[in-house]
C-alpha cells in the first residue's frame, strides 16, 4: 500500500485535467475510468459531458462536469468552447482525449490549444493517418508492418472485386468511423456477397460519403487470438509504460470492444508494438488492436487508436500507476518510475458482459470463474457507487425501447 501512495503523491496536484470526448456516447466507461484514476490521485478532474445523466457526472472523483460541445459542428466553435472551459478551470490543464475525434482535433489544433492546455505533441497529421483505416492499410504496407490482407473499396464494383480477391467471410470497417452517425456500427463481419454489396448500395451511400471508403479485411486467427497493446510514448517515441492484453470476450465477437480482458506477459507483442510505434514516430498514448495468426506466428495490426483506450485501467501496475497517471507525470515534468507489471490482472465491463450472457451464454459460461470475478470492473467501484444509478436507468430505458420496437415490428 505504501508504494501505491508514493506513486500517487508524485502527481502534480496543481495540474488539473480536462477529459475530452466529442462523440455522443454517455455510457463510455473510459471517461469514468480516467476521472477515477486521476481523481483518486488528488488531481482536479473536469470532463465534457453530454448531460447530468452521464454516469461520470455522478462520480465523487469528478471535480466538475463541463458543458458539452462537438467538433463536428465546427472546429472553431469547439476551440472557442475549450477556451471558455479553460477560463472556468482557472489555470492550464492537461488534456486527456478518450475518443478518436477528440484526439484528431487536439493533434490538428495543438498550437492553438497550448496556451490553455498541456498535451502530447505527435506529428500533427500522424494521428489522423493511423486512425483512418484506409490510410493505416497503406502505412502498414509501406513500412512492412504485418497487417491482414485488405482491400479499400469506395463503390459497388470495388467491393465486388475485393470479395473475389479476399474471399468470404470478411471484416468490413468504415475508414473514418468517427464521422459515422451516432449508433451506426463501424465494424461488422460480412458473411455473404449480398451483405457486402449492401455496404455500397442505397443504404450505405450516406456512410460511404461521410466515413468511407470501406476497408474489407480477411479474418486472421480464430477464437482467442484477439490481442491489444496500450502504452504511453515520450518525445523520442520511447515507451514509458505499456502492457499487452488479451481479449477473452469482445462485443461484437472477433471485431468488437473488450468485454473481458486480461493483462498477459507477452514480450514478443510488447516488443513488436513498441517497434512499430517508434518506426512511425508516434508520441503520446496509443491503443493498438492485433490479431494473432497461429500459422505464421505473426501479430497483425488491425487498429491504431491514437488516444486513451476505454479499458486502460486493466494496466494498473503494482505501484498504482496506469497510462493516465503516467501521462500526467510526464507532461508535468516528473519522473516516471519503471513499470511493475501485474500480470494476470483482469477487467470486466459489466453491462456488455450481461448482454453477452444473454446472446452468447455458452461462451460466457466457459470463462474461468476467476475471470468472472474481475480485479477491475468498468462501472462498479467500492469508493464510487453513485455512477451505477444512471447506468442502471439508461440500460433499463434502452432495453425497454428495444423490446417495444420488436413488439411493434410487422410480422
N, C-alpha and C positions, 0 to 999 in steps of 0.2 A: 504493500500500500504506500510506503514511503516513496518508492521510486515513481509511482504514478503521480503523487503530489508534486514531486520535484519537476516532472515534465510539464505539469500544468502551470507551475509557478514561473516557468521560463517564458511563458507567453506574455507579450506586452499588452497589459490590460488597458493601456492608453490608446491602443489602436482598435477602434470599433470595426465592425464588419457589416456589409450590406450584401445579403443574398439576393442575386438577380436571376429571375426566370421570366421569360416573356411569352411563353406558350401557356394557354389556359389549361391547367391540369391540377386542380386543387388537391387531389389525392396523390401527391408526389412525396414519397417518404424520404427522398434525398434532401429536400428542403428542410424537413423536420430533423433529419439526422445531423445536418450541418448546424442548425440552431442549437441542438442539444450538445453537440461536441464542443463547440466554441463557447457556448453559454456556460457549460459546466466548468470550463477553464477560467471563468471570470471575465470573459470578453463581452462587451456590449454588442448584442446582435440585433440587426434590423433586417427586414425582408419585405420585398414587394409581394403583396398577397391580393388575390382576386376579391375575396370577401371575408367577413368575420367568420364565415362558416368553414374556412380553411382550417384543418386541424392544427397547423403550425401556429395559427393566431392564438390558440389556447395553451400553448406551451409556456411553462413557467421560465424557460430558458431564453425566450424571445423578449428582448427589451421593448421593441415596438414594431408593429406591422405598418408598413408604409403604403400609400395609395398605389393602385395598380396602373400600369401603362404598358402597352405592347409596342414592340419595334415595328411591326408590320404596318401600323398606321402611318408612320413617317419617322425616319431616323432622327430628324431634327426635333420632333416632338418628344421622343424618349430622352435625347440629350438634355433638353430643357427641363424635363421632369427629374432626371437624375441630379441636375444641379440644384433643383429645389429641395430634393431629399437630402443632399449634402449640406445645404444650409440648415435644415432641420436637425441633422445629426450634430452639426456644430464644429466638426473637425474632420480632417482627412480620414477616410475609411478604406479598409481593404474590400475589394470587390470579389465575391465568390459567385461564379456562374455555374448553374446547375442544369441548363439545357443547351442544346446546340445553338439555337437562335441567339440567346444572350451571349454565348461565348464568341460567336462570329461577330456580333455587334461590338463587343468590348475590344476584340482584336483590331477590327477595322477602324475604330474611333479612339484608340488608346491615346494618341496625342491630345485629343480634346477632353479626355477624362482624367488625365494625370494630375491636374491641379486639385481635383477633389477626391481622387481615389488612388489607392495603391493596387497595382495589378501586375501579373506576369507580362512579359513582353516577347511573345513568339514573333517570328517574321509575320508582318501584317496579313499577307494573303494565304499563309500556310494553313491556318485553322479552317478556312473555307474550303481549301483544296482537299484536305484529308476528310472533312465531314461530308463532302459531296461524294456519293457512292460511285458515280461515273468517273470523277477525277481520281479517286483513290485507286480504281482499277488501273488507270493509266500510270499513276505514280508507282504502283507495285511492279508493273511491267518494266518500267524504265529503270527502277532501282533493284530489280531482281529480288523482290520480296515475295515469298510464297503467298499465293492468293488463289482461291478456287477459280477454275476455268469460268470465264464470264463473257457476256456479250451485252453491249449497250444498245438499246433499241428505242427509237423515237416515233415509230409508226407501226402499222399492222404488218407491213412487208418485213421489216427488220425483226419484229417479234417472231414471225413465222420462220425466218432464216435462223434465228437463234435456237429455236426448238430443234430444227433439223441438225444443227451443229452440235448442240449440247445434250439433246435427248430430254426425257421426262422421267421423274418429276424434277422441278427446278425451284429454287428460291427466287422470288421476284421482289424487288425493292425499289422504291422511288429514289432517284438520285439525290433529291433535296427534300427530305421528309419534313424539315422544319417549316416548309412552305405549304404543306397539306392542310386542308380544313381540319379543325379540331374534331377528333373522333374517327377520322379516316385512317384505316390501318396502313402503316408504312411498309410493312413486310408481310409476305404470305407465301405459303407453299402452293405451287401450281402443279396440279396433278394430271391435267389433260390439255390438249391443244385449244379446245374451245374456251376453257377458263383463261388460258394465257392470252388469247386473242381479244377477250373482253377488256383486258387492260388497256388496249389501244383503240377499242371501239367507242361507241357513243357514250357509254358510262365512264370511260376512262379519259375522255378528251380533256375535261377540266383539270384532272390530276396531271396529265402529260403537259398541259400548258403551265400549271403552277409549279409542279415539283418534278417534272420529267427531265430527261428521259427515264425509262425504266431499265434497271440492271437485272438481267437474268443470269443466275449463277447456279452452277452444278453443285449438288449437295455433297459435301465432303464429310466422311466419317459417319458414325451411327450413333445410337443411344450411348450417352456417357462421354461423348467426345466434344462437348461444349466447354470451352475454357475462356477465361478473361484475365486481363492484367491491368492493374491500376497503379499509378505512380506519380511522383512529382519530380520534375527535372529542372535543374538550375540553368544559368545563363550559358553554360558550355554544353548543355544537353546531357549532363551527368545526373544519374538518378540519385536523389537524396533519400527516397523512401518508396518502396513498392512491394507488391506481392502478386502471386498467381493464385487464381481461384478457379474452382470447377463448378459448373452449373449442374447441380443434381436434379433440379426441376426448373423448367422455364415455362413462360406463358407468352405467346403460344409455344408449343413444343418445337424444338430444333432451331427456332429463329427468333425467340422472344426474350423478354426481360427475365432476370434471375428471380426465381421464387424461393428456391433453397440453394444456397451456395456454401462452399467450404474452402478455407484457406489451406492450400496444399504446398508442401515443399516440392518445387519443380524448378530446379536450377536451369534446366535446358530452356524452358519457356521464359524464365526471367531474363536470361542472357539474350535470348532471341529478341524479346520485346525491347530491352534497353539498347541493343544494337540497331534495330530499325528506327527507333526514335532518334538516336544520335545521327544515323545516316540521313534522316530527313531534316535534321537541325531544329527539332521542335523543342520548345521550352514551356514549362508550366505543368498543369495537371493533364493526365491522359487516362482514358478508359477504353481499353482495346478488347475486342472480341476475336477469338480464334476458334477454328475447327481443326481437330487433330485427325490426320489421315494415317490410319494404322498400317496401311500397305507400304507407304513410303516413309513412315515415321517422321512426318512433317507437320508443323503447325502453320495453318493457313490463316492469314489475317483477313477477317471478313468485315470488321468495322473499326473505325478510328474516331473516337468521340473526344473532341478537344475541350473537355470540361470535367467537373467532378461527377463521378458515376453515382447513381442512386444507392448502390449497395456498398459505398465506400467504407461504412462502419464495420464491415466484415474484417477489414485490415486495421484492427485496433491492437497494437502490439503490447508486449508485456510491461512496458513502462508507461502506457497510457497515450502513446502517440497514434495519430491517424493522418490521413493525407491532408485534411482541412487544417489540422493543427501544425503540420509541417509547413504548409504554405504560409501560415501566419508567422511562424518562427522565421522562415527565410525572408519574407518580404518586410519584416520588422528589423532585419539585420542581426538576428540572434542565431547562435549556432544550432544545428540540427544534430542531435545525438544519433549514433549508429542504431539502426533498426534492431529490435529484439523480437523476431517473429513469433507469433502464437499459432503455429501450425496445428491444423485440426479444428480451429475455431469455425463456428457455423453461424449463418444468418438465415432467417426465415421471414418472408413477407406475408403476414397473417391473412389479409383479405384475399390476396391472389392464391394463397395455399388453400383456403376454404373453397374458392371457386374451382380449383383443380381437383379437390377432393370429391366434388360433385361430378365433374366432367370426366376425370381420369382416376377414379377411386383405386383401381388396381395399382397404378403407378405410385400413387401416394402411399399406399399400404406397404409397398416393397421397400420404402426408405427405412433405414435402421432407426430404432427408437430414439437413439441419441440425437439424430438429425431433426426429429420432430420436436425435440426439446432443445431448441437452438440456444447458443450462447448470446446471440443478439437478435432481438425482434425489431422489425421495422417500425412498429407503432407503439407497442406496449413497453413502458419503462416504469419501474417501481417509483422513481422520483419524479415522474411526469405523466400522471394518469389522465389529465383533462383532455388531451387531444383525442382520446378514444370516443368521447361523446359525439362530436361532429362526424368522426369517421363512421361510427355505427349508424348515425342518422342518414348520412349520404348513401351508405350501402343499402339500407332499407328502402330508401326512395328509389335508387337505381333498380333494385330487384323488383319492386312493385311496378315500376314503369315498364320493365322488360316483360313481366308477366301479363300486364294489361295489353301490350302490343300483340303478344301471342294469342290472347283470347279474342281480340278484335280482328285478327288476320283472317281473311276469307279462306274457306277450305278449298 
